[in-house]
Amino acid sequence: MADTLNTPPLSSVMATNTHTQEQQQQHALLQPPPPRMISERAHQTLSYPTFASQYTKHIQEDLYHPLDNPQGIINMAQAVNRLLEEEVLARINKPDALTLTSRHQYYSDTSGITELRTAIANLLTRHHKPSKSINPDNLVVMNGVTACLDALSHTLCDPNDVVITPTPVYGRIYTDFHDRSAATVVPLVCSQEDNFSFDPQELEKLIQNIEDEGRCVRALVLLNPHNPLGHIYSNSQLRRLLEICAQHEVHVIIDEIYAFSIFDEEESFSSVLCFKSLPDAQRTHVVWGFSKDFSVPGFRLGMIHSLNPWVLSCLRTLSHYHSCPQLIQHAAATLINDEEWCDDFYIPTSQQRLAEAYQKTRQRLEAMGVVVRRAKAGLFIWASMQAFMQPCTKEQEMALFMALVNGGVCILPGQKLQCVNPGWFRIVFAVPEEELDKGLSRIEAVLSVWKKTSESESS
């Protein structure tokens, strides 16, 4: 049965795209509180809402289901790998993974049980092939990479210290470092004119400018593989960035959460963990988690690798607030300790299915007239819909976003990822094939109507 689209006129969408009825209701419920009701920290948190929190409830309440809600919204905005959902469930539901025993009833090491930290160390050693095996004692496990970044921000940053990250970037980088530790995130702006790339010298210049203002640059955050661009930093570029930061005594935090989601056969990924030497090993920290690569975001499992004893000591203390259930840790360890399933089946199969979904999505989008930036890793495509926008503004970008949502598909607008060029969107393709086909068809239908409406209203 064909999808029934509900795409309102351009003028109607633009009039309502900023303040939906739900947002207005939320705003009415959150008027400024009376004096002494909440802390200044709480005021700071409330003043820094995330885009996901504003729209997730609306989308989840009308989520697509092939039988129960076929006209619902297909979620191609949330970066989740759903391509091996059944295979992962089958492995987790084996008795060796999720059998509750008496030891799971009691307290354990909040920084990660030995079984899981050893399993992660072995996994990273097997695949990244460092010159020395990863030491489990250099790992701290927390309830997701978001918790890891929040804890690192607390450990490394004082209020108003500067954290630099190249943009566009995963939107929670801003909240994770600002929300509770009150660090200031400063973008190293990358634009479409340079294919969203940058020269390491631009980082050095930015650090110097900030320091000349009397401010402290505390950390550089890199996403490798990158979200939303899907690219992989070269070893030479990574080393040069590490050298620049070492010269200025700046910590480098490298988020490698998509390390096992490389789908370009011509591309190899080198973790910083495999570098034989580092310009400043005490200020180099790596985070990784199970959510993306192993399709279990509900497990809430992330880890930090650091060689800095003071950082590790602080993180272990903070883990009391970020711990994970023992049973979940045991199940995750079982997945990656099963080398036949993990190394021989799951990782290569996931990469193959990601490659197939990426190629299909890219071809369909380009046939619509959408410009696609080549990706090599991750779960998403970075795509320009500027050809369908007149004028090409942030307001038009949000209007198109709302038209797509009303048309039954949700993708992520680039401005919510700090992109300076309006018209770019992140589109997740790691969804079941039937949903991918329908989602792409809905995008095509909306763009067709949008372009005709835009042309008629501008004439």
N, C-alpha and C positions, 0 to 999 in steps of 0.2 A: 504494500500500500504506500502510495507516495506521501512524503512529508507535507503537512499543511503549514505553511509559513505565515507568520504574523509580523510583517515588516512595516512599521508605521512610516508616514512621510518624513523626509529629512527634517523639515521645520519642526515637526512634533517631537522627534527624537532629541533635537538640539535644545529644545525648550525644557526637557525634563531629564537630561542625562546626568546632570550634576547632583540634583537632590531628588532621589526617588522617594516614594511615600514611606518606605521602610526607614530610610535614613532620617527623614524628617521626624518620624516617631521616635527614633533613637535619640535624636538631638533634643526632643522635648523631654525625654526621660533623664537626660544628662545635663540639666542646667547646672551652673556653678554651684557647688555645695556650700552649706553654711560654714562660717569660720570654724577652724579647729576640727572639722569633720574628718578630713583625710590629710595625709602627709604631703609635703612638697614633692616627694618622690612619686606619690600616686597622681598628683596633678601633672607631673611630667609624663607619666605613662599614658594618662588619658588624653594628653595633648598630642600624642604621637601615634594615632591609629594606623593600622595596616590596611592596605587595599583588600587583602584576602579576607580579613575579618568583617569587612563591610558587605562583601558579596557572597561569602561562602554559605551562609544560612539560606539566602534566597535560592541559590543554585541547588543546595542539598535537598531543599523541600520540594523541588520540582525536577529531580534528577532522572535522566533517561533510563528506562528499562524496556527491553524489547517486548515484554508481555504486559507488565503492570503499568508502564507509563511510556508508551512509544512516542508520544509527542513531547516528552520532557526534554530538559536541556542536556545535551551531550557535553561533558566536561573535558575539554581539550586545553584547559588552563593549568590544571594541577599536575605537577611533574611526578607521576607515579607510573612505574612499569607494570602494566597489567598483561603482558604478553605471555607469561608463564604462570598465571595465577593458579591453574589447576595442578600443575606439576609441583609448584612450591607447597601448596596445601597437602598434596599427597605425601610429600616427604616429611613435612612437619607433623602430620598426623600419625606417623609410625610410632610405635610404643617407645622407641629409644629416645624420642625428642620431647614429648610432652606428657610423660608419666610423672605424676606428682609423688614424691617420696617424702619421708619425714624431714630430711635435711632442708627441703624447700620451704618448710614451715617456719624456720627460725632465721635469726639475723645472720648476715654474711658481710663480707668486705664490701662496703658501699662504693669503692672505687673500681669494682669489677671482680667477679670471682676468678680464681686462678685458672679454672677450666676455660673460661671464655678468653681471658687475656692471652693465655698460651695458644689457644686456637687462632685468634686474630694474628698473633705474632707469626705463627707458622704459615697462615694464609699469605700474609704480606711478604714473608721471606720466600715462599714458593714462587710467587708471581712477580714480585719486583726485583728479586735476585740481588739484594744488597751484598756488599763485600763481606759484611758480618751479619749473622742472623739477628733479626729483630729481638730485642730483649723485652719479655712481657712486663718487666718491672718499669719500663719506660712508657707504659700505656696506662691511661686512666679511662674507664668506661663510664659514660653518663647516659641519661635518657634522651638520646637524640643529638644530632649535630648542632641544632639550635641551642641546646643546653651547653654543649661544649664551647660554642662561640661566646655565649653569655658568661661562662665561667672564665674563659681566657680574657675577656674584656675586664672582668672584675680583678683578675690577677695582674694584668699588665697596665691598665689605664687608670689614671686619676681623672676626676671630672674636668672636662674641657680639653683633655689631651686629644691629639688628632690621630685618627686612623684613616689611612688613604686606601682607596680601592679603585681600580679602573671601572669605568661605567660605559655602557649599560651593565647592570649587575643584578643578581638575585636580590629582590627587594628587602628581604629580612636581614641582610648584612647591616643595613642602616639601623633597624630596631634592635638587633642582637647586641650591637656595640653601644648604642645610645640609651636604650630604654632604662636600664638599671644602673649602669656604671657612669652614665652621662658623658661618655666620650663623644667627640665631634667627628663625624664621618665626612671626609672631604673627597670629592670625586676627582680622579684623574680622567678627564673627559676624553672619550674616544667617539668619533663621529663617522657617519657614512662616507664622508669625503675621503677618509683614510681607511675605508673598509673596516672600521671599528678596531684598528690596531694602533699601537703606539711605540715610540722609540724609548728605550730605557733612559735616555738622557732627559726625556720629559719628566720622568719620575724624579730624577736628581734635581732638576730645576724647581719642581713643585716643593720638594722637601726643603730646599734652600730658601725659597720664598717664604714658606711658613715659619721656618726658624728665624729668618730675618725679622719677622713680625713679633718675635718673642714668644712664640708658641712652641709646645713640645710635640714633635711627631713621634708617636709611640709605636705604631705598627703599620705594616702594609698587609692587606688581605688580598690574596690571589685565589681565584677559583680555577682549578686545573684538574680535569677538563672544565671548560668555562660554561657557566649558565648566565645568560641565555644563548651565547654565540655558538656553542658547540665546538669551539676550537681547542687546540692543545698547544701549550707553550713549548717551544723548542728548548732543548737542554742549554744551548748557548744563551738564549734570552733569559731563562730562569737564573742561570748562574750570574749573569750581569746584574739582574735585579737584586739578587742576594748580596752581591759585592757592594752595590750602591747603599743598600740598607746597612750593611756591616760598617761601612765608612761613617755613617751617621748614627750608629748604635740604635737602629730601628729594628724592632722585632718583625719577623715575617711569618704570617699564618697562612698556610696553604690548605685549602679545602679541596680534598680529592674524593669527594663523595661519589663521583661518576667514574672512578678509576677502572672499574671492570665493565663499563658500558661504552667501550670503543667499538664502533661498527664500521669504520673505514679500514679495509684490509691493507691499504697502502700506508697506514699510519701506525706508528708505535708510540706507546705512552711510557714515559720514564718518570716514576715517582721521585720526589726529592729524597725519599728514603734510600734510594739506590745510589745516590751520589757518594763517591769515595771520600770526598772531603767537602766541607761547607765553610764559606767565608766566616760565619759566626754561628757555630753549632748551638751555642747556648741561647741564641735568639731565633732559632728556626723551629717551628712547630707545625705538625701535620694533623689534620682532622679527617676522619672517614667514618662512614656509618653504613648500616644495613638497609636503610630505607629505599634507596634508589637501585643499587646494584643487585640486591637480593629480594626486591619486591615485597618487603615487609615493613612499610612505614608504621604500621600499628604496633610493632614491637618496641619502638622508641629506643633504639640502641645506636649510640655513637661512641667514638673513641678519640682521644688526643694522644699523640706521640710527642714526647719532648725529652731532651737530654739535660734539661736544666733542673737541678735538684730542688731549687727554691720554688720554681713554677710547679713542679710535680707535687711538692709538699702542700702548697696552697690548694691545688686542684683536688688532692685527696681529701682535704678538709671540706672543700665545697661540695664534694660528691655526696655528703650527707643530705644535701638538698636536691640532688639530681640522680639518685640511685635507681636501679632497675630491678624488677623482681628476679629472684634466683632462677625460677622455672623458665622464664623467657631467655635469660642468659644461657641456660643449659641447652634450650632448643636451638638457639643461634649457633652455639658451639658445635652441636651435633651436625647442623647443615654443612658447616665449612670444614669439619674434621672428616666428613665422608668424601674423600678425595675423588672417588669414582663418580659420585653424583655431582659434586661441586665443580671439579676441574675438568672432568671428561664430558659431562653432560650439560650442567646448568650454564656455566659461563659461556662456552662456545655457542650453545643453542640460543641463549639470550642475545648475544651479539649478532648472530645470524638473523634472528627475527627483527631486531632493531634495524639492521641494514635493509631488510626487505620493506619494512614499514616506512623507513625514511625515504627510500627511492620512490615508493608509490606516492607518498605524500608530496614529495618535491615535484614529481611529474604532473600530478593533478593540479597543484597550485600554479605551476608555471604555465600550464595550459589555460588557466583562468586569466593570465596576465599579471600574476603576482610575482614579484622579484624575490628570489630565495637566496640567502647567503649560504654557501657550502658549509656543512657541518661534518664533523668527524667523530663526535662522541656525544653522549647525553641521550635525552628522551624527547628532544624538541627541535623545531626548525625556527630560525629567525627570518621573518618574512616581511617585506615591504608591501603595503597596500596603498602607497602614495598615489598610484595611478588612478585610484578610485576616489580620491579626496580633492575637492575643490571648495575653498582653499585648503592647503595642507597645514593644518593647525592642530594644536593640542585639543582644542574644543571639538574639532571634526573627528579626531582620533577617538575621543570618548563617545561621540555620537555614533560612530561606526561600531564601536564596542557594544553599545546598548542595542543597536539594530541587530547585531549578531546574536546577542542574548535573547532578544525577542523573537529571533528567527530560529531559536532552538539549539544554539551552539555557543559555548563560551571559550574564548581564547584570551590571552593576557596582553593588554595594551603596553607598548614600550615605555610610555612615560612613567608607568608604575615600576619600571626597572631602571629608572633614571636615564633613559635615552633622550638625548638632546634633539634628535631628529623626529618630528611627528610622523606617524604613519607606519611605524614598525610594530610587529606583534610577535609574541612567542606562541607557537602552536605545538602542543604535545601530540606526538603520533604513536606513543606506546600504549595504545588502547586496542581492545579486541577488533578484529578485522571488520566485522559488521558495523560497529560503532564508528570506526574510522571512515568507512565508505559513506555512511549517513552524515557524519559530521562534515566531511569535505563537500558533500552535495549541498548541505545547508549553507556552508560558507559561499559556495558558488551561486546559489539562488539569491542570497542576500546581496552579494556584490553586484549581481546583474540588476536587481531592482534598485540598489543604491546608486549605481552609476547612471541609470536612466533618470531617476528622481533628481539626482544632483545636477545633471545636465539641463533638465527642464526648469528647475528652480533658479539656475544661474543665467538662463537665457532671457 
